[in-house]
């Protein structure tokens, strides 16, 4: 079955008709991918998929996105920035210390959840491996305990609004997600707890909800706690499962920027 790809005229002109033909025939297009916009999995054989071409001075990288997230387009970046684009495409969108001493990737998924009959903008943070306590040589995953020490609270169900924690915020700029900020050392500005190497686009619905409530709910699960979700609207179901299994923490944070 041929992939359901959208290739804009700009992308077509940039990569050439021969490469377009290979993509549309399924020779070079992946059957599955992580959307370069919302970071959730996509299937080129079952849903409309946009081709997104990141173009630097000397390098070009072709990525894929759900067509309902972003249209097929060219994104022009500097040669230095394109390395950030590659990390975003491959899921390396932020780091935290890992149990093996290397940087663990933090995957951030955006979606909306209904709490107390009101839609809330939410992001879910899930590392790609165990997070050890700083300075520890052990392999025990301390991701959730560390967050709870910073004020995150355990979630047993999704019927109650998570508590706010002072000093933390979610940074948006020009309609894109840039960072989750945490309080800096005493007397210093906020630090980035998570920062996108490339600003992360969000859906218009997500942004409208975040702007209306001026709040973003930040959920966190340990590695493997969320699982692969084919659509954003399945986020609540995955979160309820994580809560029932006792590995979900959350906090409400003010929205900084628009």
C-alpha positions as CSV (number, residue, x, y, z in Angstrom):
1,X,0.0,0.0,0.0
2,X,1.4,3.4,-1.0
3,X,2.1,5.8,1.8
4,X,-0.4,8.7,2.4
5,X,2.1,11.5,1.9
6,X,1.6,15.2,1.4
7,X,4.5,16.8,-0.5
8,X,4.2,20.6,-0.9
9,X,5.4,22.3,-4.1
10,X,8.3,23.8,-2.2
11,X,9.4,20.5,-0.8
12,X,9.0,18.9,-4.2
13,X,11.1,21.5,-5.9
14,X,13.8,21.1,-3.2
15,X,14.2,17.3,-3.2
16,X,13.4,16.7,-6.9
17,X,10.8,14.7,-8.7
18,X,12.9,11.4,-8.6
19,X,13.0,11.5,-4.8
20,X,9.3,12.4,-4.6
21,X,8.4,9.5,-6.8
22,X,10.4,7.1,-4.5
23,X,8.6,8.6,-1.4
24,X,5.2,8.3,-2.9
25,X,5.9,4.7,-4.0
26,X,6.9,3.8,-0.5
27,X,10.5,3.0,-1.4
28,X,12.1,5.6,0.9
29,X,9.2,6.6,3.2
30,X,9.0,5.0,6.6
31,X,5.9,3.0,7.5
32,X,5.9,4.5,11.0
33,X,7.5,7.7,12.5
34,X,7.5,10.0,15.4
35,X,5.6,13.2,14.4
36,X,8.2,16.1,14.3
37,X,5.4,18.3,15.7
38,X,3.5,16.6,18.5
39,X,6.1,13.8,18.9
40,X,3.5,11.0,19.0
41,X,3.8,8.0,16.6
42,X,2.4,8.2,13.1
43,X,1.6,5.6,10.4
44,X,2.1,6.7,6.8
45,X,-0.1,3.8,5.6
46,X,-3.1,4.8,7.7
47,X,-3.1,8.6,8.1
48,X,-2.3,11.6,6.1
49,X,1.4,12.5,6.7
50,X,3.2,15.7,5.9
51,X,6.8,15.8,4.6
52,X,8.8,18.5,6.5
53,X,12.2,19.4,5.1
54,X,14.7,21.1,7.4
55,X,17.2,22.9,5.3
56,X,20.6,24.3,6.4
57,X,23.4,26.0,4.5
58,X,24.8,22.6,3.4
59,X,22.5,20.0,4.9
60,X,18.9,19.0,4.5
61,X,16.9,16.6,6.7
62,X,13.5,15.2,5.7
63,X,11.1,14.6,8.6
64,X,7.5,13.5,8.8
65,X,4.5,14.9,10.7
66,X,0.8,14.2,11.1
67,X,-1.0,16.3,8.4
68,X,-3.4,17.6,11.0
69,X,-0.4,18.9,13.1
70,X,1.5,20.8,10.4
71,X,1.4,21.0,6.6
72,X,4.2,19.9,4.3
73,X,6.7,22.7,4.3
74,X,10.4,23.7,4.3
75,X,11.9,24.9,7.5
76,X,15.1,26.9,6.9
77,X,17.7,26.8,9.7
78,X,21.3,27.5,10.2
79,X,23.8,24.7,9.8
80,X,24.3,24.6,13.6
81,X,20.5,24.6,14.2
82,X,20.0,21.7,11.8
83,X,21.8,19.4,14.3
84,X,19.1,20.4,16.8
85,X,16.5,19.6,14.2
86,X,18.0,16.1,13.8
87,X,17.9,15.6,17.6
88,X,14.2,16.7,17.6
89,X,13.4,14.3,14.7
90,X,15.1,11.4,16.5
91,X,13.4,12.2,19.8
92,X,16.4,13.8,21.5
93,X,14.5,16.9,22.6
94,X,15.9,17.4,26.1
95,X,18.1,15.8,28.6
96,X,18.3,14.7,32.2
97,X,21.0,12.7,34.0
98,X,20.6,9.0,33.3
99,X,21.5,6.0,35.5
100,X,24.4,5.1,33.3
101,X,26.0,8.6,33.7
102,X,24.9,9.6,30.1
103,X,22.2,12.1,29.2
104,X,18.7,10.5,29.2
105,X,16.3,11.9,26.6
106,X,13.1,13.4,27.9
107,X,10.3,12.8,25.5
108,X,7.6,15.5,25.7
109,X,4.0,14.8,24.5
110,X,1.4,17.5,24.3
111,X,-2.4,16.8,24.6
112,X,-5.5,17.9,26.4
113,X,-7.2,16.2,29.3
114,X,-10.7,16.7,30.8
115,X,-10.6,17.4,34.6
116,X,-13.6,18.5,36.5
117,X,-15.5,19.0,33.3
118,X,-12.9,21.5,31.9
119,X,-10.4,20.9,29.2
120,X,-6.8,21.4,30.3
121,X,-3.6,21.8,28.3
122,X,-1.2,19.1,29.4
123,X,2.3,17.8,28.6
124,X,3.6,14.4,29.6
125,X,7.3,14.0,30.2
126,X,8.8,10.5,29.9
127,X,12.6,9.7,29.9
128,X,14.0,7.1,27.6
129,X,15.8,5.3,30.5
130,X,16.2,5.2,34.2
131,X,17.0,8.5,35.9
132,X,19.5,8.1,38.8
133,X,19.9,10.5,41.7
134,X,22.7,13.0,40.9
135,X,26.0,11.7,42.2
136,X,24.7,8.2,42.6
137,X,26.3,5.3,40.9
138,X,23.3,3.0,41.3
139,X,20.8,2.0,38.6
140,X,17.6,2.6,40.6
141,X,15.2,4.8,38.7
142,X,14.7,7.9,40.9
143,X,12.8,10.1,38.4
144,X,9.5,10.3,40.2
145,X,10.9,10.5,43.7
146,X,13.2,13.4,42.6
147,X,10.2,15.2,41.1
148,X,8.2,14.7,44.2
149,X,11.0,16.3,46.2
150,X,10.5,19.4,44.0
151,X,6.8,19.6,44.7
152,X,5.2,17.2,42.2
153,X,2.4,15.1,43.7
154,X,1.4,11.5,43.1
155,X,-1.7,11.1,41.0
156,X,-4.1,8.3,41.8
157,X,-6.8,9.4,39.4
158,X,-7.5,12.2,36.9
159,X,-10.6,13.6,38.6
160,X,-8.6,16.1,40.7
161,X,-6.6,19.2,39.5
162,X,-2.9,18.8,40.3
163,X,-1.5,21.3,42.8
164,X,0.6,24.2,41.6
165,X,4.3,24.3,42.6
166,X,5.9,27.8,43.1
167,X,8.6,29.0,40.8
168,X,8.0,26.5,38.0
169,X,6.4,27.6,34.6
170,X,5.9,26.4,31.0
171,X,7.5,28.8,28.5
172,X,5.8,29.4,25.1
173,X,6.9,31.8,22.5
174,X,5.3,32.6,19.1
175,X,2.9,29.7,19.6
176,X,5.6,27.1,20.2
177,X,6.7,25.2,23.3
178,X,10.2,26.2,24.3
179,X,10.9,25.0,27.9
180,X,9.8,23.9,31.3
181,X,11.4,26.3,33.8
182,X,12.3,25.6,37.4
183,X,13.5,27.9,40.2
184,X,17.1,28.8,40.0
185,X,19.5,28.9,42.9
186,X,18.5,31.4,45.5
187,X,18.5,34.9,44.1
188,X,19.1,33.7,40.5
189,X,16.7,33.5,37.6
190,X,14.8,30.4,36.6
191,X,16.7,27.5,35.0
192,X,15.5,25.3,32.2
193,X,14.5,21.9,33.6
194,X,13.6,20.8,30.1
195,X,14.4,22.8,26.9
196,X,13.6,21.9,23.3
197,X,16.5,22.0,21.0
198,X,14.1,23.2,18.4
199,X,10.8,25.0,19.5
200,X,8.1,22.4,19.6
201,X,4.9,23.3,17.6
202,X,1.6,22.6,19.4
203,X,-1.9,22.4,17.9
204,X,-4.1,25.4,17.8
205,X,-6.6,23.7,20.2
206,X,-3.8,23.1,22.7
207,X,-2.6,26.6,22.6
208,X,-6.1,28.1,22.9
209,X,-6.8,26.0,26.0
210,X,-3.4,26.9,27.5
211,X,-4.0,30.6,26.9
212,X,-7.6,30.5,28.2
213,X,-6.6,28.9,31.5
214,X,-3.1,30.4,31.7
215,X,-2.1,27.0,33.1
216,X,-0.4,23.9,31.8
217,X,-0.5,20.6,33.6
218,X,2.8,18.8,33.6
219,X,2.6,15.0,34.1
220,X,5.6,12.8,34.4
221,X,6.0,9.0,34.1
222,X,9.1,6.8,34.4
223,X,10.6,5.2,31.3
224,X,8.1,3.0,29.6
225,X,5.2,4.4,31.8
226,X,3.2,6.0,29.0
227,X,3.8,3.7,26.0
228,X,3.3,4.6,22.4
229,X,0.1,6.5,21.8
230,X,-1.1,6.7,18.2
231,X,-3.3,9.8,18.8
232,X,-3.3,12.7,21.3
233,X,-6.9,11.9,22.2
234,X,-5.7,8.7,23.8
235,X,-3.6,10.5,26.3
236,X,-6.1,10.4,29.1
237,X,-6.5,6.6,28.8
238,X,-2.7,6.2,29.0
239,X,-2.5,8.6,32.0
240,X,-5.3,6.8,33.8
241,X,-3.5,3.5,33.4
242,X,-0.2,5.1,34.7
243,X,-2.1,6.5,37.7
244,X,-3.7,3.2,38.5
245,X,-0.3,1.5,38.4
246,X,1.1,4.1,40.8
247,X,3.7,5.7,38.5
248,X,2.2,9.1,37.6
249,X,3.1,12.5,39.2
250,X,1.9,15.9,38.2
251,X,2.0,19.6,38.9
252,X,0.1,22.7,37.6
253,X,2.3,25.4,36.2
254,X,1.6,28.9,34.9
255,X,1.9,29.6,31.2
256,X,4.7,32.0,30.4
257,X,4.4,33.6,27.0
258,X,1.8,32.9,24.3
